[in-house]
Amino acid sequence: MKNRRLLGLVLTAGWVCAPQVLQAAEDGLALTPPAAPGGPLQGKATAPAGTEWVVIFYRTAGEQDFASFNLDAQPDGTFTGTLDAALPAGAKVEYYAALRTPGGIKYLPQEAPASFASLQMPGSLAAGPAPGGGQAAGEAPPSGAPVPEPAPAAPAAPPVHGPIYVDGSYERLAHHQNAVADEQRTLAAGQVRFTYQKDEDGKQVMLNTRVVYTDQPFGTQARWSLGELQAAFVAGNHRVQLGDMMVQESEFTLGGAGRRGFDYAYTGQPLGAHLFALNTQAQAGTKGLVWPVAGSEVYGGSLGYGWLGGNLTAKLVFLSGKDDPATAVNVVTAYPAPVRDGSTGSLLLDGRFLDSRLALSGEYARSLFTTGLSNPAPRVADQAWRVSGLWAQGPFSAQAGYRDVGRDFGTVGVSFFVGDRRTFNSSLGVNYATWSLSATATDERTNPTGQVGLNQAWNQSQSLDARVGLTQTLFWRVGVRQARQEAEVVANPLIPFSNSTRSGVTTGFDLVLPPASTLTFNAQFDRIRSAGDSDTTGSSSTLSLGGSLGLGARVRLSPNLSWSRTLSDPGAQKTTMENAFLNADVTLIQNILGFLLNGGSSRTVLVTGETLNTSVVEGTLRFFLDTYLAGHARASLGLKGRYTRTPATGALIQGAAAPIPPAAGSMTTDNQVSILLNVSY
């Protein structure tokens, strides 16, 4: 179901049915391909009150790096933008969105940048949303959270060829100052992707598979593995999917996650239907690609109907299955995950009224559930329900929602579902081009029924944030927030801050320097006081300065400076941290030679008075071979150097009972030199 605290994501591409387009557009974000090849992409967003910016990251299938374009704030509170760069006709475009809301930076899809959505440019098959509101997802290369600003200029991408795309990287450690015995000096990785799409006589076929290779597998991982395998067939209002997919029905039934199996959807008007047989956990290799594996499966479906031109919809959802989280890929828990089984049914109602200014949503679900099949336990029945409303008119918006999840409610459609909670959340906002104001309030209670022997917690928080445009390029931000936590039946009544109050103030400035530079300054002060048996207080202060500076067309710098200090009493304990980092991308010869620099240092003063210093600098000289490949592929050679200086950690002497501590202030220095090769075809 929709979460109105975030934007929704939709692609208004060719065959997507009208109800899906309207619902997702209402959620907030629409990315529309051009009507004819060569035209621009159009983006429009209705963001939560107080949103500062919205950025779309995109790339054509087969490329490694994402480019970006901004959506600009409009007087009516919306964000709009146009990507003027022409994309190849028929190309598959993979993308995700980033936005800065009063609650922090958010990504769409929520798993981005680990996964992303896609659309098809005019001239070929349109890959619409997966049935049930999910998006067919692929995995992006592992990376940290991206900086939502325009990417530096890069060599032009090769034309979309297909059906086979190859990406590979090779790194050879040529020099290591502090060599390690049996050190792996070669790292090779890559993937081979096969993509086939065909549209003929109103029928569409899509096949997408990716095989991944690494010469340094982790644990029991194989050198060769199946990254994804997707197949889809569309005929009229009917769609069948096999393999990996993202499928979601509602908050209390089938939640979004990487799944595989079988999926069928009928997207008629006003009637829609959905049937699925899926793995509850992402499986390794080829397990469960067509049909879920025993012991980790969920079967079910939904039936929906719309009235008033699709403005009022109702949907019934039912699922049943068994779930063993231990079979999941890349899931590590400190405690053994219980094996669960059960059935869940749900009724959802959604309505848009008064020209979509008012949106109402509700869900009632009931489950028959067993937790921990390894220890015999009876099945228990319980319920969960939620209701929410949103009013948006021009620059004004208001939202409120309430959910009540029973103590014994559970579903195999959501991993690690947490029951026994009641939550209220609300927000108010006014968003103009020159100023905005937003307020939020939440109230969450766990174990509200007072189950004996279990902790009870009551958490409340409120915030008020404002943003004012001092000039066309300089914006000031200020906000206040407070929170309270009350805990009962804690294991130790002297645990600091188990019952506490918090308050804080934030402020900052955003400076936009056209055409593609920004600087952001933030200051934050927080104070916490224990309200329980432990008379403890604490405070923290943080200052940071960061941004992205374009110095002409050849140099882009991304500096980041930060300072923080925490204090706690009794004891007058103090910890101070200072960090300085810089990323630089320098074009030495356009499309031929470039230099990347990443590095920085940090200094930490511990409560003991000991000082820890760490420095890391990495530089890469890149020689682009694209020109010599006549546009058929992308490739580059690189020479990378890395320097590190870190505190010594002590050496373990043979026969000693414990590590021998290093001398105070002793440091370890190391440097490495590597040769790189990257190829993309």
HELIX and SHEET records of a PDB file:
HELIX    1   1 ALA A   18  ASP A   27  1                                  10    
HELIX    2   2 PRO A  131  GLY A  133  5                                   3    
HELIX    3   3 LEU A  308  GLY A  310  5                                   3    
HELIX    4   4 PRO A  325  THR A  327  5                                   3    
HELIX    5   5 ASP A  626  LEU A  629  5                                   4    
SHEET    1   A 7 LEU A  29  THR A  32  0                                        
SHEET    2   A 7 LEU A  41  ALA A  45 -1                                        
SHEET    3   A 7 PHE A  79  LEU A  83 -1                                        
SHEET    4   A 7 ALA A  67  ALA A  73 -1                                        
SHEET    5   A 7 TRP A  53  THR A  60 -1                                        
SHEET    6   A 7 LYS A  92  THR A 101 -1                                        
SHEET    7   A 7 GLY A 104  LEU A 108 -1                                        
SHEET    1   B 8 LEU A  29  THR A  32  0                                        
SHEET    2   B 8 LEU A  41  ALA A  45 -1                                        
SHEET    3   B 8 PHE A  79  LEU A  83 -1                                        
SHEET    4   B 8 ALA A  67  ALA A  73 -1                                        
SHEET    5   B 8 TRP A  53  THR A  60 -1                                        
SHEET    6   B 8 LYS A  92  THR A 101 -1                                        
SHEET    7   B 8 SER A 115  GLN A 120 -1                                        
SHEET    8   B 8 GLY A 138  GLU A 139 -1                                        
SHEET    1   C27 ILE A 164  HIS A 176  0                                        
SHEET    2   C27 THR A 186  GLU A 200 -1                                        
SHEET    3   C27 LYS A 203  THR A 214 -1                                        
SHEET    4   C27 TRP A 224  ALA A 235 -1                                        
SHEET    5   C27 HIS A 238  MET A 246 -1                                        
SHEET    6   C27 GLY A 258  THR A 267 -1                                        
SHEET    7   C27 LEU A 271  ASN A 279 -1                                        
SHEET    8   C27 GLU A 297  TRP A 307 -1                                        
SHEET    9   C27 LEU A 312  ASP A 323 -1                                        
SHEET   10   C27 ARG A 340  PHE A 353 -1                                        
SHEET   11   C27 LEU A 358  THR A 371 -1                                        
SHEET   12   C27 VAL A 380  GLN A 393 -1                                        
SHEET   13   C27 PHE A 396  VAL A 405 -1                                        
SHEET   14   C27 ARG A 421  ASN A 431 -1                                        
SHEET   15   C27 TRP A 435  THR A 446 -1                                        
SHEET   16   C27 GLN A 456  GLY A 469 -1                                        
SHEET   17   C27 LEU A 474  GLU A 488 -1                                        
SHEET   18   C27 SER A 500  LEU A 513 -1                                        
SHEET   19   C27 SER A 517  SER A 530 -1                                        
SHEET   20   C27 THR A 537  LEU A 551 -1                                        
SHEET   21   C27 VAL A 555  ASP A 569 -1                                        
SHEET   22   C27 GLN A 573  ILE A 589 -1                                        
SHEET   23   C27 LEU A 593  VAL A 605 -1                                        
SHEET   24   C27 THR A 611  PHE A 624 -1                                        
SHEET   25   C27 ARG A 634  PRO A 647 -1                                        
SHEET   26   C27 MET A 667  SER A 680 -1                                        
SHEET   27   C27 ILE A 164  HIS A 176 -1                                        
END                                                                             
